[in-house]
């Protein structure tokens, strides 16, 4: 089950340790949701091949992305190259128990055309009662441990985008998570900050940290002039993270990201602080971090399981 660890090569996207897992992951990762939005399978094949040739080996995903389509297209794109990739996906129990989690794991493995995952995370931990549901007897946390013991997954973690306090509740359980995924960008430090409250805890525990939403989720940081694409991505990648997950749904976007990531040089701390100050007025109330203050980025399945209306049921 052990995958070949890629070596750092001059001119390629650099690799970093994924916490204490022993895995080396690319400093930039491909977001699975956006790959599911690509126009066809051939485009996904081309994006994945080009990314891997440039040194990107980490591929993000989740069981519910595009109703499984994201996992399927990535599985097809990885044919013949699975051993070169660090494949992760997330289980989408949203409060349901271990049995549902294990069923979803088997479905994800089939879709991704592999017999193991390098990383399996609990997806979208964003509701106040999620930690209690996950850690209750027979909850999803037990599934993570069992899957790891069975050798079906190499590392385990959780993701979320809503509020740092929920991440801290998860970490307070002292569960042996290998990784944690959170939004990290140049606006975050000002408002409900994952960077200032969760990141230090994760690093102290030796966890691999995966950053996401480097440009605000749908490019809000860039669209509204808070920062340029280069500034936003460089800032996110300069934090003490294992990898920054970036949504790529076209070759054009991939090439823009590769131009930044190849031979990456971290932003100096003084420059990072200057960018935070530049962004402070944009960041003060979360208007451009919509995943924190609205339901725009909250998945349909999670809302259903928590008894909230889905986007289709909300008034226009």
C-alpha positions in Angstrom: 0.0 0.0 0.0 3.0 2.3 0.4 3.2 4.9 -2.3 6.5 6.2 -3.7 7.5 9.5 -2.1 8.4 12.0 -4.7 11.7 13.9 -4.4 12.1 17.6 -4.5 13.5 18.7 -7.9 14.7 22.2 -8.8 12.1 23.9 -10.9 9.2 21.8 -9.6 6.6 22.6 -7.0 8.4 22.0 -3.6 7.3 19.3 -1.2 6.8 19.5 2.5 6.2 17.0 5.4 2.6 16.3 6.1 2.9 16.6 9.9 4.2 13.4 11.4 2.7 11.0 8.8 6.0 10.4 6.9 4.3 11.6 3.7 5.8 14.4 1.6 3.2 16.5 -0.1 3.3 19.3 -2.6 3.1 22.8 -1.3 0.2 23.4 -3.7 -2.6 20.9 -4.1 -5.5 20.4 -6.6 -8.9 21.0 -5.2 -11.3 18.2 -6.0 -14.5 20.3 -6.2 -13.2 22.4 -9.0 -11.9 19.3 -10.9 -15.4 18.1 -10.9 -16.5 21.3 -12.6 -14.1 20.9 -15.6 -15.8 20.6 -18.9 -15.0 16.9 -19.5 -12.9 14.0 -18.5 -10.1 14.8 -21.0 -9.6 18.2 -19.4 -9.3 16.6 -16.0 -6.8 14.1 -17.3 -4.8 16.9 -18.8 -4.9 19.1 -15.7 -3.9 16.2 -13.4 -1.1 15.0 -15.7 0.3 18.5 -16.1 0.1 19.2 -12.4 1.8 16.0 -11.5 4.6 16.5 -14.1 5.2 19.9 -12.4 5.5 18.3 -8.9 2.0 18.6 -7.5 1.1 15.2 -5.9 -1.7 16.0 -3.5 -5.2 15.7 -4.7 -8.1 16.9 -2.5 -11.6 15.5 -2.7 -14.8 14.7 -0.8 -17.4 12.0 -1.1 -20.2 14.5 -1.8 -18.5 16.7 -4.4 -20.7 16.8 -7.5 -22.6 13.7 -6.1 -19.5 11.6 -6.5 -18.5 12.9 -9.9 -15.3 14.6 -8.6 -14.0 11.4 -7.1 -14.8 9.5 -10.3 -13.0 11.8 -12.7 -9.9 12.0 -10.5 -9.9 8.2 -10.2 -9.9 7.9 -14.0 -7.2 10.7 -14.4 -4.9 8.8 -12.0 -4.9 5.6 -13.9 -1.2 4.5 -14.2 0.0 7.2 -11.8 -1.7 6.2 -8.5 1.6 5.4 -6.8 2.9 8.9 -7.5 -0.1 10.6 -6.0 -1.1 11.5 -2.4 -4.8 10.9 -2.6 -7.2 12.3 0.0 -10.9 12.5 0.2 -13.4 13.4 3.0 -16.2 11.4 4.5 -19.5 13.3 4.6 -21.5 11.7 7.5 -22.5 15.2 8.8 -23.4 13.7 12.2 -24.3 10.2 11.1 -22.5 7.2 12.5 -19.6 4.9 11.9 -21.6 2.6 9.7 -22.5 5.4 7.2 -18.8 6.5 7.3 -17.5 3.0 6.4 -20.0 2.7 3.6 -18.9 6.0 2.2 -15.3 4.9 2.4 -15.9 1.9 0.2 -17.8 4.1 -2.3 -14.9 6.6 -2.4 -12.3 3.8 -2.9 -14.3 2.4 -5.9 -14.8 5.8 -7.4 -11.1 6.7 -7.0 -10.1 3.3 -8.3 -7.8 2.5 -5.4 -7.6 0.1 -2.5 -6.4 2.7 0.0 -6.4 6.5 0.7 -3.3 8.4 1.8 -5.6 10.7 3.8 -9.2 10.4 4.9 -10.8 13.4 6.6 -14.2 14.2 8.2 -15.7 16.8 5.9 -17.2 20.2 6.7 -17.2 20.2 10.5 -19.1 23.5 10.7 -22.0 23.1 13.1 -21.7 23.7 16.8 -22.9 20.2 17.7 -20.6 18.5 15.1 -17.9 17.6 17.6 -20.4 15.9 19.9 -21.9 13.9 17.1 -18.5 12.9 15.7 -17.2 11.7 19.0 -20.3 10.0 20.4 -20.2 6.2 20.8 -20.5 4.8 17.3 -19.7 8.1 15.7 -17.5 8.9 12.7 -14.4 9.2 14.8 -14.5 5.5 15.4 -14.7 4.9 11.6 -11.4 6.9 11.1 -9.6 4.7 13.7 -11.0 1.5 12.3 -10.1 2.4 8.7 -6.6 3.2 9.7 -6.2 0.0 11.6 -7.5 -1.9 8.6 -4.9 -0.3 6.3 -7.5 1.3 4.1 -6.3 4.8 5.0 -2.8 6.0 6.0 -3.7 9.2 7.8 -6.8 10.8 9.3 -8.0 14.4 9.8 -10.9 16.8 9.6 -11.9 19.9 7.6 -14.1 22.9 8.2 -14.6 26.5 7.2 -17.1 28.1 9.5 -15.6 29.1 12.9 -12.3 28.5 14.7 -14.1 27.7 17.9 -15.5 24.5 16.3 -12.1 23.4 15.2 -10.8 24.0 18.7 -13.7 21.8 20.1 -12.5 19.0 17.8 -8.9 19.4 18.9 -9.9 19.5 22.6 -10.9 15.8 22.3 -7.2 14.9 22.0 -8.0 12.4 19.3 -5.0 11.3 17.2 -5.8 13.4 14.1 -2.9 13.5 11.7 -4.2 16.6 9.8 -6.5 19.5 9.9 -7.8 21.6 7.0 -8.9 25.2 7.4 -9.3 28.5 5.5 -6.1 30.5 5.6 -5.7 33.7 3.7 -4.7 37.4 4.0 -8.1 38.4 5.4 -8.5 35.6 7.9 -6.1 37.1 10.5 -8.5 40.1 11.1 -11.8 38.3 11.5 -12.7 35.0 13.3 -9.1 33.9 12.6 -8.1 30.3 12.0 -4.5 31.6 11.6 -4.2 33.1 15.0 -6.3 30.6 17.0 -6.2 27.1 15.4 -3.0 27.1 13.4 -0.7 27.4 16.5 -2.5 24.5 18.3 -2.2 22.3 15.3 1.5 23.0 14.9 2.1 22.4 18.6 0.6 19.0 18.2 2.7 18.2 15.1 -0.3 17.9 12.8 -0.1 18.5 9.1 -2.1 21.6 8.2 -3.9 22.0 4.9 -4.9 25.6 4.0 -7.8 26.4 1.7 -9.8 29.3 0.3 -6.6 31.3 -0.3 -8.6 33.8 -2.4 -11.8 33.7 -0.4 -13.5 30.7 -1.9 -14.6 32.1 -5.2 -12.0 34.8 -5.7 -13.6 37.4 -3.6 -10.3 38.7 -2.2 -9.1 39.4 -5.8 -12.4 40.5 -7.3 -12.9 43.2 -4.7 -9.3 44.4 -4.8 -8.0 43.4 -1.4 -5.0 41.6 -3.0 -3.7 40.4 -6.3 -3.9 36.7 -7.1 -0.1 36.4 -6.7 -0.2 38.2 -3.3 -3.1 36.1 -2.1 -1.6 32.7 -3.1 1.9 33.6 -1.9 0.6 34.7 1.5 -1.3 31.5 2.0 1.6 29.3 0.9 4.0 31.2 3.2 2.2 30.2 6.4 3.5 27.1 8.3 1.3 24.7 6.3 2.0 21.4 4.6 0.0 22.4 1.5 -2.4 25.0 0.2 -5.4 23.6 -1.7 -6.3 25.6 -4.8 -9.4 25.1 -7.0 -8.3 24.4 -10.6 -11.0 23.8 -13.3 -8.9 24.8 -16.4 -5.4 24.6 -17.7 -5.2 28.4 -17.6 -5.8 28.5 -13.9 -3.3 25.7 -13.3 -0.6 27.5 -15.2 -1.1 30.7 -13.2 -0.7 28.7 -10.0 2.3 26.8 -11.2 4.0 30.1 -12.1 3.7 31.1 -8.5 4.5 27.7 -6.9 7.5 26.6 -8.8 10.7 27.3 -6.8 8.4 29.0 -4.2 10.0 31.6 -2.0 8.0 32.4 1.2 6.8 36.0 1.7 8.9 37.7 4.4 7.1 38.2 7.8 7.2 42.0 7.4 5.6 41.8 4.0 2.9 39.4 5.3 2.1 41.8 8.1 1.9 44.7 5.6 -0.6 42.7 3.5 -2.7 42.0 6.6 -2.9 45.7 7.3 -3.7 46.5 3.6 -6.6 44.0 3.8 -7.9 45.0 7.3 -10.8 47.2 6.0 -11.8 44.4 3.6 -11.7 41.8 6.4 -13.3 43.5 9.3 -16.7 42.0 9.1 -16.3 38.8 7.0 -18.0 40.2 3.9 -15.4 38.6 1.6 -15.1 35.5 3.7 -18.6 34.3 3.0 -17.9 30.8 4.1 -17.7 32.2 7.7 -20.8 34.4 7.7 -23.3 32.9 5.2 -24.5 29.5 4.1 -23.0 29.9 0.6 -20.3 27.3 1.1 -22.3 24.9 3.3 -23.0 21.7 1.6 -26.5 20.4 0.9 -26.1 17.1 2.6 -24.8 18.7 5.8 -27.7 21.2 5.9 -30.2 18.3 5.4 -28.6 16.2 8.2 -28.8 19.2 10.6 -32.4 20.0 9.8 -31.7 23.3 7.9 -33.2 24.2 4.5 -31.0 23.6 1.5 -30.2 26.4 -1.0 -33.1 25.1 -3.2 -35.5 25.6 -0.4 -34.4 29.1 0.6 -36.3 32.1 -0.7 -34.7 34.0 -3.6 
